[in-house]
Amino acid sequence: MFGRSKNLVGLDIGSSVVKAVELRPSGRGYRVAAFGMQPVPPDSIVDGAVIDAGAVADAIRRVFEENRSFKTKDVCASLSGNAVIVKKITLPVMTASELDDSIAWEAEQYIPFDIQDVNLDYQILDPGTGPDSRGSMDVLLVAAKKEKIGDYTAVIAQAGRTPVVVDVDAFALQNAYEANYGLDAREVVVLLNAGASAININILQGEQSVFTRDISMGGNAYTEAVQKELDLPFDAAEEIKKGIPVDGATFEEARPVLHAVTENVLLEIQKTFDFFKATASSDRIDRIMLSGGASRVDGFREMLQDRFGVTVEDFNPFRTVAWDPKKLGAEAADVAATAAVAVGLALRRVGDR
């Protein structure tokens, strides 16, 4: 349909903010040609489901209306949460065409939805043709509910844009990580993106994604806890969560509330790591790359590092992607925490698997 080199705008439709990034080739890498973000009204998206399509479409429209640097209407968006299933499965060795013919039947055994209600994709991780093969191959299976895909593509179209590719948040993170840091076959790296309503976790072993999970908890849990414990309006609780002073409470009063929520988040992350270690060939984790607005909550990074005894680094999606603050109207450091998924989506091209 299009040439593979055609740029797409990476459009990360979050439950609190819509982010958009357009990249251009620059030397051996990329530069940010356009960037924009707009708030999404509370409860317009709940647990990844679009509740108020008009409000979400308006937020997307404003991103592009207020930044005329975007040159294409074609966008790549992404999904996460319980409407997306990502599973590594083991099958008897077969050719690519045999797998293509049988994947829907094979997937029925692993997908807890009616196979007619999902879009399927897959990638062969290990074709099982090496000297150590035992007659089986490893395949990464991805299924997403057609209804959820339809909801997201509809609000994009309502906003006057053309949805061309729909990805998965966890894989967009992986794209951004590979472009900025490269992949080391000897390393096990956790990409942890803590957004407003969900935490995406993608565990990489060398070039492969070996475990993914979306935790239905995020920055909103902190705001709601502060709101309840300190008897504050939502907007004031949101501000104090970020360390901004408000009337009626101090940050010192909010801090123990924030740390208590982080403890609950760490329990869910612990479960995720336990699941991974129970199924993986290696139980070690070499480092955690941290992104997302909720990852900047007071004490989050330090508590994560203390709990797991692993090096925790801030994931910078502009580490090797050029950013011109004069042209883009902001410093890269000010938006880096929340831009990783959008950058990963902007790296996609039409026709990619």
Order of alpha helices (4+ residues) and beta strands (2+ residues): beta-beta-beta-beta-beta-alpha-beta-beta-alpha-beta-beta-alpha-beta-alpha-beta-beta-beta-alpha-alpha-alpha-beta-alpha-beta-beta-alpha-alpha-alpha
